[in-house]
């Protein structure tokens, strides 16, 4: 009976998270349209923050209930899922165009935020003052992004989620007060869904003797990232490819600075970082973040690169379960990945980046 209740809680939590994220994004985007900002900026802020609200709700609730593994695993797992799975799927659906602004400014910040999170965790815990620092940095970045966006309106503005309103003039599709109510309603649903999902995930972890970290890295991380999946894939299908990439970069910055920051601030005690997180999961998040640099540099995420990301996420999940079950194949699998697959991928990406640099250099001279 207990496993049934836990499963129902997870299922209801997932549904509410997706529904709440959808309502929040719709309401926030309706407000953003009235501000006439570019699709990239909307992807980096409104859509990214809106779709990352489930991560904040789940990790915040986990921190309050002393489920530190779920809080940390959710952030790390969501960041890996965002880059490897969502960007991978979006690029497979349609190659993603990457703006030069994203490569020059926002991508380095995403990498820097991942580095800062790693060093914050290096001493084995995240304190309250480290959480406050993350939140302050997030606020500074958001304000800077909006100010610079308003100064460069030359990008041109159009509706990031639908072109159907294009003929109806410049007015937002909903009145401002309705958009605000929609966004608030989405947030309320997200919090309720987060409570259900954390309760169910922790119960399942204990009953099946699976560590809460693994549950946070997989089930909870994937569940809270579903809004990003919907937003990015739909944006890719509708030709808003800049929004799709911006959503992922903005979501990862929001997760590392905002979600982890809030969890550190509201947790009754410092958030303890497990040895597995410090020695494996966090370094993997760092490597994946840095791997975006050569891929984004070309200006396009090709389908084969999307397939590469997607395959790596599958490989990561396989490793997690081999490690959790103490499989005799876990060490061999790890060696194959480290000795053959990772170096081969790095060489391929380096050659791709070198070729893109030569093409851009030759175009600049002509």
C-alpha positions in Angstrom: 0.0 0.0 0.0 2.8 2.4 0.9 4.5 1.9 -2.5 1.2 2.6 -4.2 0.7 5.9 -2.3 4.3 6.9 -3.1 3.8 6.2 -6.8 0.6 8.1 -6.9 2.3 11.0 -5.2 5.1 11.0 -7.8 2.6 10.8 -10.7 0.4 13.6 -9.3 3.5 15.7 -8.6 4.8 15.3 -12.1 1.5 16.3 -13.6 1.2 19.4 -11.4 4.8 20.4 -12.1 4.2 20.3 -15.8 0.9 22.1 -15.6 2.2 24.7 -13.2 5.3 25.3 -15.3 3.1 25.7 -18.4 0.8 28.2 -16.8 3.7 30.1 -15.3 5.5 30.4 -18.7 2.4 31.4 -20.5 1.5 34.1 -18.0 5.1 35.4 -17.8 5.5 35.5 -21.6 2.3 37.4 -22.0 3.7 40.0 -19.6 7.1 40.0 -21.4 5.6 40.6 -24.8 4.3 43.9 -23.6 7.9 44.8 -22.8 9.0 44.1 -26.5 12.2 42.2 -25.8 14.0 39.8 -28.0 13.4 36.0 -28.1 16.9 35.3 -26.7 16.3 37.6 -23.7 12.9 35.9 -23.1 14.5 32.5 -23.3 17.3 33.5 -20.9 15.0 35.1 -18.3 11.2 34.6 -18.5 11.1 31.1 -20.0 14.3 29.9 -18.3 13.2 31.1 -14.8 9.7 30.0 -15.3 10.6 26.5 -16.4 13.2 26.3 -13.6 10.6 27.1 -11.0 9.9 23.4 -10.4 13.6 22.8 -9.6 13.4 25.7 -7.1 10.2 24.4 -5.5 11.6 20.8 -5.2 15.1 21.7 -4.0 13.7 24.3 -1.6 11.2 21.8 -0.1 13.9 19.2 0.1 16.2 21.6 1.9 13.5 22.4 4.5 13.0 18.7 5.1 16.7 17.9 5.5 16.7 15.9 2.2 20.1 17.3 1.1 20.8 14.6 -1.4 17.5 15.4 -3.3 18.2 19.1 -3.2 21.8 18.7 -4.7 20.9 15.8 -7.0 18.0 17.7 -8.4 20.2 20.7 -9.4 23.1 18.7 -10.8 20.8 16.2 -12.5 18.6 18.9 -14.0 21.6 20.8 -15.4 22.9 17.6 -17.0 19.5 16.7 -18.4 19.1 20.3 -19.8 22.3 20.2 -21.8 22.6 16.5 -22.8 19.0 15.5 -23.2 17.0 18.6 -24.0 19.6 20.4 -26.2 20.3 17.0 -27.8 16.6 16.3 -28.6 16.0 19.9 -29.7 19.0 19.8 -32.1 17.8 16.4 -33.5 14.4 17.9 -34.2 16.0 20.9 -35.9 19.6 22.2 -35.9 19.8 25.0 -33.3 21.1 28.4 -34.4 23.3 29.9 -31.6 23.6 33.7 -31.4 27.0 35.3 -31.0 25.7 37.1 -27.8 25.0 33.7 -26.2 28.5 32.5 -27.0 30.3 35.7 -25.9 28.3 36.5 -22.7 25.7 34.0 -21.4 27.6 30.7 -22.1 30.7 31.8 -20.2 28.5 32.8 -17.3 26.8 29.4 -17.3 30.3 27.8 -17.1 31.4 30.2 -14.4 28.3 29.5 -12.3 29.0 25.7 -12.6 32.6 26.4 -11.4 31.4 28.5 -8.5 29.0 25.8 -7.4 31.7 23.2 -7.5 34.1 25.3 -5.3 31.2 26.1 -3.0 30.6 22.4 -2.5 34.4 21.5 -2.3 34.5 21.8 1.5 31.6 19.3 1.8 28.7 21.6 2.5 26.9 24.7 1.2 26.5 27.4 3.9 23.9 30.1 4.2 26.2 32.9 3.2 27.2 30.9 0.1 23.5 30.6 -0.7 23.0 34.3 -0.3 26.0 35.0 -2.6 24.4 32.8 -5.3 21.1 34.7 -5.1 22.8 38.1 -5.2 24.8 37.1 -8.3 21.6 35.9 -10.0 19.9 39.2 -9.3 22.9 41.2 -10.6 23.0 39.1 -13.8 19.3 39.4 -14.4 19.3 43.1 -14.0 22.4 43.5 -16.3 20.8 41.3 -18.9 17.5 43.3 -19.0 19.3 46.6 -19.1 21.6 45.6 -21.9 18.6 44.1 -23.8 16.7 47.4 -23.6 19.7 49.3 -24.9 20.0 47.1 -28.0 16.6 46.9 -29.4 18.1 46.6 -32.9 17.7 42.8 -32.5 14.1 43.2 -33.5 11.2 41.8 -31.4 8.6 39.1 -32.1 6.5 36.7 -30.1 8.8 33.9 -28.9 6.1 31.3 -28.5 3.7 31.9 -31.3 3.5 34.0 -34.5 -0.3 34.0 -34.5 -0.4 37.3 -32.6 1.8 39.0 -35.1 -1.2 40.3 -37.1 -3.0 41.6 -34.0 -0.7 44.4 -33.4 1.8 44.9 -30.6 -0.5 44.3 -27.7 0.0 41.2 -25.5 -2.4 38.4 -26.0 -3.8 38.7 -22.5 -4.5 41.8 -20.3 -1.7 42.4 -17.8 -3.8 41.4 -14.7 -4.8 38.1 -16.3 -1.2 37.3 -17.2 -0.1 38.0 -13.6 -2.9 35.8 -12.2 -1.9 33.0 -14.6 1.7 33.2 -13.5 0.8 33.3 -9.8 -1.5 30.3 -10.3 1.3 28.4 -12.0 3.6 29.0 -9.0 1.0 27.8 -6.5 0.5 24.6 -8.5 4.3 24.1 -8.8 4.7 24.3 -5.0 1.9 21.7 -4.4 3.4 19.4 -7.1 6.8 19.8 -5.6 5.6 18.7 -2.1 3.9 15.6 -3.6 6.9 14.7 -5.7 9.5 15.0 -3.0 7.4 13.0 -0.5 6.9 10.2 -3.1 10.5 10.2 -4.3 12.0 9.9 -0.8 9.5 7.2 0.1 10.4 5.1 -3.0 14.1 5.6 -2.3 13.9 4.3 1.2 11.6 1.3 0.3 13.7 0.2 -2.6 17.0 0.9 -0.8 18.1 3.2 -3.5 20.0 6.3 -2.4 18.1 9.5 -2.4 20.9 11.0 -4.4 20.2 8.7 -7.3 16.5 9.5 -7.1 17.3 13.2 -7.2 19.7 12.8 -10.1 17.2 10.9 -12.2 13.5 10.8 -11.5 13.2 14.1 -9.7 15.6 15.9 -12.1 13.8 14.6 -15.2 10.4 15.4 -13.7 11.3 19.0 -12.8 12.9 19.5 -16.2 9.9 18.5 -18.2 8.8 22.2 -18.6 12.2 22.8 -20.2 11.7 19.9 -22.6 8.3 21.2 -23.7 9.5 24.8 -24.1 12.7 24.0 -25.9 11.3 21.3 -28.3 8.3 23.5 -29.1 10.5 26.5 -29.7 12.7 24.4 -32.0 9.7 23.1 -34.0 8.4 26.7 -34.4 11.7 28.0 -35.6 12.5 29.9 -32.4 15.9 28.1 -32.1 17.6 31.0 -30.3 14.9 30.8 -27.6 15.5 27.0 -27.2 19.2 27.4 -26.5 18.7 30.5 -24.4 16.2 28.6 -22.3 18.7 25.9 -21.4 21.6 28.3 -20.7 19.3 30.5 -18.6 17.9 27.5 -16.7 21.3 26.2 -15.8 22.4 29.6 -14.5 19.2 29.9 -12.5 19.6 26.3 -11.1 23.2 26.8 -9.9 22.9 30.3 -8.6 19.2 30.6 -7.7 17.9 27.1 -6.9 21.0 26.0 -5.0 21.3 29.5 -3.4 17.7 29.4 -2.1 18.2 25.9 -0.8 21.3 27.0 1.1 19.6 30.0 2.6 16.4 28.3 3.8 18.0 25.0 5.0 18.0 24.7 8.8 21.6 23.6 8.6 24.4 23.6 6.0 23.6 21.4 3.0 25.9 18.4 3.2 27.5 17.3 -0.1 28.1 13.6 -0.4 31.4 12.1 -1.6 29.8 10.7 -4.7 28.5 14.2 -5.7 31.8 15.8 -5.1 33.9 13.1 -6.8 31.6 12.2 -9.8 28.4 14.1 -10.4 29.7 17.7 -9.9 32.8 17.1 -12.1 30.6 15.6 -14.8 28.4 18.7 -14.7 31.6 20.8 -15.1 32.9 18.8 -18.0 29.5 18.9 -19.8 29.2 22.7 -19.3 32.7 23.2 -20.8 31.8 20.9 -23.6 29.2 23.4 -24.8 31.9 25.9 -25.6 33.3 24.2 -28.8 29.8 23.1 -29.9 28.2 26.6 -29.5 31.3 28.3 -31.0 30.3 27.1 -34.5 27.1 29.0 -34.3 24.9 25.9 -34.9 24.3 22.8 -32.9 24.1 20.2 -35.7 22.0 17.0 -35.6 25.0 14.8 -35.1 26.1 16.9 -32.1 22.5 16.6 -30.7 22.8 12.9 -31.1 26.1 13.0 -29.3 24.6 14.8 -26.3 21.6 12.5 -26.2 23.9 9.4 -26.2 26.0 10.8 -23.4 22.9 11.3 -21.2 22.0 7.7 -21.8 25.6 6.7 -20.9 25.5 8.8 -17.7 22.2 7.2 -16.6 23.6 3.7 -17.2 26.7 4.5 -15.1 24.5 5.7 -12.2 22.5 2.5 -12.1 25.6 0.3 -12.5 27.2 2.1 -9.6 24.0 2.0 -7.5 23.6 -1.8 -8.0 27.4 -2.5 -7.4 27.6 -4.2 -10.7 30.7 -6.1 -11.6 30.7 -4.2 -15.0 30.7 -0.8 -13.4 34.5 -0.5 -13.3 35.0 -1.7 -16.9 32.2 0.6 -18.1 33.9 3.5 -16.4 37.3 2.7 -17.9 35.9 2.4 -21.4 34.2 5.8 -21.0 37.3 7.5 -19.6 39.9 5.9 -21.9 38.1 5.7 -25.2 34.8 7.6 -25.5 35.6 10.9 -23.7 39.0 11.5 -25.4 37.5 10.6 -28.8 34.7 13.1 -28.2 37.1 15.8 -27.1 39.2 15.3 -30.2 36.1 15.4 -32.4 34.8 18.6 -30.8 38.3 20.2 -31.0 38.5 19.5 -34.7 35.0 20.9 -35.2 35.8 24.0 -33.3 39.1 24.5 -35.3 37.2 24.1 -38.5 34.6 26.6 -37.5 37.3 29.1 -36.4 39.0 28.8 -39.8 35.8 29.3 -41.6 34.9 32.4 -39.6 38.5 33.8 -40.1 38.4 33.3 -43.8 34.9 35.0 -44.0 36.3 37.9 -42.0 39.2 38.5 -44.4 36.9 38.3 -47.5 
